[in-house]
Amino acid sequence: MDITRRITVFDTDDLESESAFWAALLGGTVEKEDDWHSLVVDGSSQMGFQLAPDHRRPEWPGGTPQQIHLDLYVPDIAAAHTEALALGATLLKAADDTSAAEGFQVYADPAGHPFCLCWG
């Protein structure tokens, strides 16, 4: 699969403190949207932070709520979708319009871990 960018995304109930922590730790800056922050290091987006108001801290090592997922950016969502399904992924949430300039679809890997195929 042709993946042009990989983003690790943390769910958090406090976007400000979570993104500021990682920006300071990794020497980057934060680009802010309402419910999403991006960490940029050396001009490249490295991590994402997604507002999850009901987020609970994990009970390590056996935490049950989603804590982290991957955003994989692809140049051709139709081809990536077909390939992901052929490899054993399950589509969890389809985009309303895959011809839109940007968007994402949510999948699960064979063990149920969520990831997104994104474009734009």
C-alpha positions as CSV (number, residue, x, y, z in Angstrom):
1,M,0.0,0.0,0.0
2,D,1.3,3.5,-0.9
3,I,1.3,5.4,2.5
4,T,2.5,8.9,2.2
5,R,2.3,9.9,5.9
6,R,1.9,8.1,9.3
7,I,0.4,9.9,12.3
8,T,0.0,8.4,15.8
9,V,-3.1,9.8,17.4
10,F,-3.6,10.0,21.2
11,D,-7.1,10.3,22.6
12,T,-7.3,12.8,25.4
13,D,-9.8,14.8,27.5
14,D,-7.4,17.7,27.7
15,L,-6.0,18.7,24.3
16,E,-3.9,21.6,25.7
17,S,-1.9,19.7,28.3
18,E,-1.4,16.6,26.2
19,S,-0.3,18.4,23.1
20,A,1.9,20.8,25.1
21,F,3.6,17.9,26.9
22,W,4.6,16.1,23.7
23,A,5.6,19.4,21.9
24,A,7.9,20.2,24.8
25,L,9.3,16.7,25.0
26,L,9.9,16.4,21.2
27,G,10.8,20.0,20.5
28,G,7.9,20.8,18.3
29,T,5.0,23.2,18.0
30,V,1.3,22.6,18.2
31,E,-1.3,23.5,15.5
32,K,-4.7,23.7,17.0
33,E,-8.2,23.1,15.8
34,D,-11.4,22.8,17.9
35,D,-11.2,19.1,18.7
36,W,-7.8,18.2,17.2
37,H,-4.2,19.3,17.7
38,S,-1.3,18.4,15.5
39,L,2.3,18.2,16.7
40,V,4.8,19.6,14.1
41,V,8.5,18.8,14.5
42,D,11.0,20.1,12.0
43,G,8.2,21.1,9.6
44,S,6.6,17.7,9.6
45,S,3.4,16.6,11.3
46,Q,4.4,13.9,13.8
47,M,1.5,13.2,16.1
48,G,-2.2,14.0,16.5
49,F,-4.3,14.6,19.6
50,Q,-8.0,13.9,19.4
51,L,-10.5,15.3,21.9
52,A,-12.2,12.4,23.7
53,P,-14.3,14.0,26.5
54,D,-15.0,10.6,28.1
55,H,-11.3,9.6,28.0
56,R,-10.2,7.5,31.0
57,R,-6.5,6.9,31.9
58,P,-5.5,3.4,31.0
59,E,-5.1,0.8,33.7
60,W,-1.8,-0.4,32.6
61,P,-1.2,-3.0,31.3
62,G,-4.8,-4.1,30.8
63,G,-6.6,-0.9,29.9
64,T,-9.8,-1.3,27.9
65,P,-10.8,2.0,26.3
66,Q,-9.1,3.0,23.0
67,Q,-6.0,4.9,23.9
68,I,-4.1,5.3,20.6
69,H,-4.6,4.7,16.9
70,L,-2.8,5.3,13.6
71,D,-3.8,7.7,10.9
72,L,-2.3,6.5,7.6
73,Y,-2.4,9.0,4.7
74,V,-2.9,7.5,1.3
75,P,-3.0,9.1,-2.2
76,D,-5.8,6.8,-3.4
77,I,-8.4,6.0,-0.9
78,A,-10.3,3.5,-3.2
79,A,-7.1,1.4,-3.8
80,A,-6.1,1.6,-0.1
81,H,-9.6,0.6,1.0
82,T,-9.6,-2.4,-1.3
83,E,-6.1,-3.5,-0.2
84,A,-6.8,-3.1,3.5
85,L,-10.0,-5.2,3.3
86,A,-8.1,-7.9,1.3
87,L,-5.4,-8.0,4.0
88,G,-8.1,-8.6,6.7
89,A,-9.2,-5.2,7.9
90,T,-12.8,-4.5,8.7
91,L,-14.4,-1.1,7.8
92,L,-15.8,0.4,11.0
93,K,-16.9,3.8,9.7
94,A,-17.2,4.9,6.1
95,A,-16.7,8.4,4.9
96,D,-19.8,10.2,3.6
97,D,-18.0,11.2,0.4
98,T,-14.7,9.5,-0.6
99,S,-14.4,12.0,-3.5
100,A,-14.1,14.9,-1.1
101,A,-10.8,16.8,-1.0
102,E,-10.0,15.4,2.4
103,G,-11.4,12.8,4.7
104,F,-10.9,9.5,6.5
105,Q,-12.4,6.1,7.0
106,V,-12.1,4.0,10.2
107,Y,-11.0,0.4,10.1
108,A,-10.0,-2.3,12.5
109,D,-7.0,-4.6,12.1
110,P,-7.6,-8.4,12.5
111,A,-7.2,-8.1,16.3
112,G,-9.7,-5.2,16.4
113,H,-7.2,-2.3,16.8
114,P,-8.6,0.8,15.1
115,F,-6.8,2.8,12.4
116,C,-7.8,5.4,9.9
117,L,-7.1,5.7,6.2
118,C,-6.9,9.4,5.5
119,W,-6.5,11.5,2.4
120,G,-6.1,15.2,1.6
